[in-house]
């Protein structure tokens, strides 16, 4: 699950080797929201942004994947995360702006 969440659509090497595991990951994502507190969602939201920045993910892939994570209830949109924007270099701030405003600037 962590591979898929933070690798932007890449389910990871084990599922590449054995695609029969993919439905188990998708099923787990449908159930995981029930065990998370809002504090976890803020941390997952920031982690998704930082992971995108670290991997220089194209914005189109980030948007699609982030929207899927949001629909699953695993990240939040429209929130301020204290200190996050300032810690991102300028070329990676569009990830944060997309999370906040639904646009990249």
C-alpha positions as CSV (number, residue, x, y, z in Angstrom):
1,X,0.0,0.0,0.0
2,X,2.8,2.4,0.9
3,X,4.4,1.9,-2.5
4,X,1.2,2.8,-4.3
5,X,0.4,5.7,-2.1
6,X,3.8,7.4,-2.4
7,X,5.1,6.2,-5.8
8,X,2.3,7.8,-7.8
9,X,0.5,5.0,-9.5
10,X,3.4,2.5,-9.3
11,X,2.2,-0.4,-7.2
12,X,5.8,-1.4,-6.5
13,X,8.1,-4.2,-7.5
14,X,6.3,-7.1,-5.8
15,X,3.1,-6.3,-7.6
16,X,4.9,-5.9,-10.9
17,X,6.2,-9.4,-10.3
18,X,2.9,-10.8,-9.1
19,X,-0.1,-8.7,-10.5
20,X,-2.5,-10.9,-8.6
21,X,-1.7,-8.9,-5.5
22,X,-3.1,-5.7,-6.9
23,X,-6.7,-6.3,-5.9
24,X,-5.6,-6.9,-2.3
25,X,-3.9,-3.5,-2.2
26,X,-7.0,-1.8,-3.7
27,X,-9.3,-3.6,-1.2
28,X,-7.1,-2.5,1.7
29,X,-7.2,1.1,0.6
30,X,-11.0,1.0,0.7
31,X,-10.9,-0.1,4.3
32,X,-7.9,1.8,5.8
33,X,-9.7,5.2,6.2
34,X,-11.8,3.7,9.0
35,X,-8.7,3.4,11.2
36,X,-7.1,6.7,10.5
37,X,-7.5,9.9,12.6
38,X,-7.5,13.4,11.1
39,X,-3.9,13.9,12.4
40,X,-2.8,11.0,10.2
41,X,-4.5,12.5,7.2
42,X,-2.5,15.7,7.6
43,X,0.7,13.7,7.9
44,X,-0.2,11.6,4.8
45,X,-1.1,14.7,2.9
46,X,2.3,16.3,3.6
47,X,4.1,13.0,2.9
48,X,2.4,12.7,-0.5
49,X,3.5,16.2,-1.4
50,X,7.1,15.6,-0.2
51,X,7.2,12.3,-2.0
52,X,6.1,14.0,-5.2
53,X,8.8,16.6,-4.8
54,X,11.5,14.1,-4.1
55,X,10.6,12.1,-7.2
56,X,10.0,15.2,-9.4
57,X,6.6,13.7,-10.4
58,X,5.0,15.4,-13.4
59,X,2.1,17.6,-12.3
60,X,-0.4,15.7,-14.4
61,X,0.5,12.4,-12.6
62,X,0.5,14.1,-9.2
63,X,-3.0,15.6,-9.8
64,X,-4.5,12.3,-10.9
65,X,-2.9,10.3,-8.1
66,X,-3.6,12.9,-5.4
67,X,-7.2,13.2,-6.4
68,X,-7.5,9.4,-6.1
69,X,-6.0,9.4,-2.7
70,X,-8.4,12.2,-1.7
71,X,-11.4,10.2,-3.0
72,X,-10.2,7.3,-0.9
73,X,-10.0,9.6,2.2
74,X,-6.3,9.2,2.6
75,X,-5.2,12.8,2.1
76,X,-6.9,16.2,2.6
77,X,-7.4,19.2,0.4
78,X,-7.8,22.8,1.1
79,X,-5.8,22.8,4.4
80,X,-2.8,24.8,5.6
81,X,0.1,22.8,6.8
82,X,2.3,25.0,9.0
83,X,5.7,25.5,7.5
84,X,5.3,23.2,4.6
85,X,5.2,25.8,1.8
86,X,8.4,27.5,3.0
87,X,10.3,24.2,3.2
88,X,9.6,23.3,-0.4
89,X,11.8,24.7,-3.1
90,X,10.0,27.0,-5.6
91,X,9.7,24.4,-8.3
92,X,8.0,21.9,-6.0
93,X,5.5,24.4,-4.4
94,X,2.9,23.7,-7.1
95,X,2.2,20.3,-5.4
96,X,1.3,22.2,-2.2
97,X,-0.8,24.8,-4.1
98,X,-2.7,22.1,-5.9
99,X,-3.5,20.5,-2.5
100,X,-4.6,23.8,-1.1
101,X,-6.4,25.4,-4.0
102,X,-7.0,22.8,-6.7
103,X,-4.6,24.7,-9.0
104,X,-0.8,24.9,-9.3
105,X,-0.1,28.6,-8.6
